[in-house]
Amino acid sequence: MWAIPQEGIRTMINEQELNRKLAKWAGLKSEIHVESEHKWERFRAPDGSYHPLLDFTQSLDACFKWLVPKLQDKGHNINLLAFEHEGFKADISDCVFTQTAMSGYDPYRSTIGIGEDKVAALALCLAIEKVIDSEIPK
């Protein structure tokens, strides 16, 4: 029988918590349903469709369907880089223009969130989490 190392259990729990945080940020509403002895959770999307808890941390498809458009709507730039044998790095930034005396306006890139992992989707989710945390008033 296979045993999951304690570190693996913590990672699964942390990823599930991150998936919930990302779902909420994407506008998916959690709904608990009880029928007889069974209880389950599903998420209602803004368009009225229902979904199980999406596995954003393992699926670039889910990220690009639900999360990336929201980042783009907010004016953020997203870079996802792959490094051979090293994993992935996601970088989310804003492009701000600063006024200069010589050329008028120069673009300035302001990084908001960076995520790194061996799984591309998780690297992107970690960067998005930093964006979400930066939006919360302190």
C-alpha positions as a LaTeX table, in Angstrom:
\begin{tabular}{lrrr}
\hline
Residue & $x$ (\AA) & $y$ (\AA) & $z$ (\AA) \\
\hline
Met1 & 0.00 & 0.00 & 0.00 \\
Trp2 & 1.21 & 3.49 & $-0.88$ \\
Ala3 & 1.73 & 5.97 & 1.91 \\
Ile4 & 1.55 & 9.69 & 1.26 \\
Pro5 & 4.39 & 11.51 & 3.02 \\
Gln6 & 3.27 & 14.17 & 5.52 \\
Glu7 & 4.76 & 16.87 & 3.28 \\
Gly8 & 2.54 & 15.63 & 0.42 \\
Ile9 & $-0.57$ & 15.81 & 2.62 \\
Arg10 & 0.26 & 19.40 & 3.63 \\
Thr11 & 0.79 & 20.30 & $-0.03$ \\
Met12 & $-2.57$ & 18.81 & $-1.05$ \\
Ile13 & $-4.36$ & 20.70 & 1.74 \\
Asn14 & $-2.57$ & 23.96 & 0.90 \\
Glu15 & $-3.40$ & 23.55 & $-2.79$ \\
Gln16 & $-7.06$ & 22.91 & $-1.96$ \\
Glu17 & $-7.14$ & 26.09 & 0.16 \\
Leu18 & $-5.45$ & 28.01 & $-2.66$ \\
Asn19 & $-7.97$ & 26.61 & $-5.18$ \\
Arg20 & $-10.82$ & 27.86 & $-2.96$ \\
Lys21 & $-9.22$ & 31.30 & $-2.65$ \\
Leu22 & $-8.75$ & 31.50 & $-6.43$ \\
Ala23 & $-12.32$ & 30.32 & $-7.10$ \\
Lys24 & $-13.71$ & 33.03 & $-4.82$ \\
Trp25 & $-11.55$ & 35.69 & $-6.49$ \\
Ala26 & $-12.73$ & 34.48 & $-9.93$ \\
Gly27 & $-16.33$ & 35.05 & $-8.86$ \\
Leu28 & $-17.33$ & 31.42 & $-8.25$ \\
Lys29 & $-19.74$ & 31.13 & $-5.31$ \\
Ser30 & $-19.58$ & 28.09 & $-3.02$ \\
Glu31 & $-22.87$ & 26.28 & $-2.40$ \\
Ile32 & $-23.27$ & 23.39 & 0.04 \\
His33 & $-25.94$ & 20.84 & $-0.84$ \\
Val34 & $-27.37$ & 18.21 & 1.47 \\
Glu35 & $-29.47$ & 15.31 & 0.28 \\
Ser36 & $-30.31$ & 12.48 & 2.68 \\
Glu37 & $-26.99$ & 11.59 & 4.27 \\
His38 & $-24.88$ & 13.07 & 1.49 \\
Lys39 & $-23.33$ & 16.50 & 1.58 \\
Trp40 & $-21.38$ & 18.06 & $-1.28$ \\
Glu41 & $-20.08$ & 21.41 & $-2.41$ \\
Arg42 & $-20.31$ & 22.92 & $-5.84$ \\
Phe43 & $-19.47$ & 26.34 & $-7.22$ \\
Arg44 & $-21.80$ & 28.61 & $-9.17$ \\
Ala45 & $-20.13$ & 30.69 & $-11.86$ \\
Pro46 & $-21.27$ & 34.21 & $-12.78$ \\
Asp47 & $-22.92$ & 32.76 & $-15.91$ \\
Gly48 & $-25.09$ & 30.46 & $-13.73$ \\
Ser49 & $-23.24$ & 27.23 & $-14.55$ \\
Tyr50 & $-22.14$ & 24.87 & $-11.76$ \\
His51 & $-18.73$ & 23.29 & $-11.27$ \\
Pro52 & $-16.88$ & 21.20 & $-8.69$ \\
Leu53 & $-13.95$ & 22.92 & $-6.98$ \\
Leu54 & $-11.66$ & 23.59 & $-9.93$ \\
Asp55 & $-8.10$ & 22.36 & $-9.67$ \\
Phe56 & $-6.45$ & 25.61 & $-10.74$ \\
Thr57 & $-3.10$ & 24.59 & $-9.25$ \\
Gln58 & $-2.83$ & 21.63 & $-11.64$ \\
Ser59 & $-4.68$ & 22.93 & $-14.73$ \\
Leu60 & $-3.54$ & 25.72 & $-17.00$ \\
Asp61 & $-6.85$ & 25.28 & $-18.85$ \\
Ala62 & $-8.78$ & 26.26 & $-15.70$ \\
Cys63 & $-6.38$ & 29.14 & $-15.03$ \\
Phe64 & $-6.72$ & 30.56 & $-18.53$ \\
Lys65 & $-10.50$ & 30.16 & $-18.53$ \\
Trp66 & $-11.27$ & 31.70 & $-15.13$ \\
Leu67 & $-8.26$ & 33.60 & $-13.76$ \\
Val68 & $-6.20$ & 35.09 & $-16.58$ \\
Pro69 & $-9.12$ & 37.04 & $-18.14$ \\
Lys70 & $-9.74$ & 38.72 & $-14.77$ \\
Leu71 & $-6.05$ & 39.67 & $-14.55$ \\
Gln72 & $-6.21$ & 41.09 & $-18.07$ \\
Asp73 & $-9.42$ & 43.00 & $-17.27$ \\
Lys74 & $-7.53$ & 44.63 & $-14.41$ \\
Gly75 & $-4.76$ & 45.65 & $-16.85$ \\
His76 & $-2.13$ & 43.19 & $-15.62$ \\
Asn77 & 0.50 & 41.59 & $-17.86$ \\
Ile78 & 1.18 & 37.86 & $-17.40$ \\
Asn79 & 4.44 & 36.13 & $-18.26$ \\
Leu80 & 4.87 & 32.39 & $-17.84$ \\
Leu81 & 8.43 & 31.23 & $-18.40$ \\
Ala82 & 9.75 & 27.68 & $-18.60$ \\
Phe83 & 13.30 & 26.84 & $-17.58$ \\
Glu84 & 14.70 & 23.53 & $-18.76$ \\
His85 & 15.06 & 21.14 & $-15.80$ \\
Glu86 & 14.24 & 23.96 & $-13.38$ \\
Gly87 & 10.48 & 24.44 & $-13.59$ \\
Phe88 & 8.34 & 27.47 & $-14.26$ \\
Lys89 & 8.18 & 31.11 & $-13.23$ \\
Ala90 & 5.07 & 33.25 & $-13.48$ \\
Asp91 & 5.37 & 37.01 & $-13.33$ \\
Ile92 & 2.37 & 39.34 & $-13.10$ \\
Ser93 & 2.98 & 43.04 & $-13.56$ \\
Asp94 & 1.46 & 46.37 & $-14.47$ \\
Cys95 & 2.82 & 48.59 & $-17.18$ \\
Val96 & 2.91 & 52.15 & $-15.91$ \\
Phe97 & 4.00 & 55.13 & $-17.97$ \\
Thr98 & 6.18 & 57.74 & $-16.33$ \\
Gln99 & 6.68 & 61.20 & $-17.71$ \\
Thr100 & 10.23 & 62.16 & $-18.63$ \\
Ala101 & 11.66 & 65.45 & $-19.86$ \\
Met102 & 13.40 & 63.96 & $-22.90$ \\
Ser103 & 10.95 & 61.54 & $-24.52$ \\
Gly104 & 7.58 & 62.37 & $-23.03$ \\
Tyr105 & 6.54 & 59.03 & $-21.53$ \\
Asp106 & 8.54 & 55.89 & $-20.77$ \\
Pro107 & 7.00 & 52.56 & $-19.87$ \\
Tyr108 & 7.85 & 51.18 & $-16.46$ \\
Arg109 & 7.02 & 47.61 & $-15.49$ \\
Ser110 & 5.89 & 47.13 & $-11.91$ \\
Thr111 & 5.90 & 43.51 & $-10.71$ \\
Ile112 & 2.96 & 42.59 & $-8.48$ \\
Gly113 & 3.37 & 38.84 & $-8.06$ \\
Ile114 & 5.92 & 36.15 & $-8.82$ \\
Gly115 & 5.39 & 32.40 & $-8.46$ \\
Glu116 & 7.80 & 29.55 & $-9.06$ \\
Asp117 & 7.19 & 25.79 & $-9.13$ \\
Lys118 & 7.88 & 22.66 & $-11.13$ \\
Val119 & 4.20 & 22.68 & $-12.19$ \\
Ala120 & 3.31 & 25.56 & $-14.53$ \\
Ala121 & $-0.25$ & 25.98 & $-13.24$ \\
Leu122 & 0.90 & 26.11 & $-9.62$ \\
Ala123 & 3.56 & 28.73 & $-10.45$ \\
Leu124 & 0.84 & 30.86 & $-12.06$ \\
Cys125 & $-1.53$ & 30.35 & $-9.12$ \\
Leu126 & 1.13 & 31.36 & $-6.61$ \\
Ala127 & 1.73 & 34.60 & $-8.54$ \\
Ile128 & $-2.03$ & 35.27 & $-8.73$ \\
Glu129 & $-2.31$ & 34.69 & $-4.98$ \\
Lys130 & 0.18 & 37.52 & $-4.45$ \\
Val131 & $-1.99$ & 39.76 & $-6.66$ \\
Ile132 & $-5.06$ & 38.84 & $-4.59$ \\
Asp133 & $-3.20$ & 39.54 & $-1.34$ \\
Ser134 & $-2.05$ & 42.93 & $-2.68$ \\
Glu135 & $-5.70$ & 43.87 & $-3.31$ \\
Ile136 & $-6.71$ & 43.26 & 0.32 \\
Pro137 & $-6.54$ & 46.49 & 2.33 \\
Lys138 & $-4.13$ & 46.26 & 5.24 \\
\hline
\end{tabular}
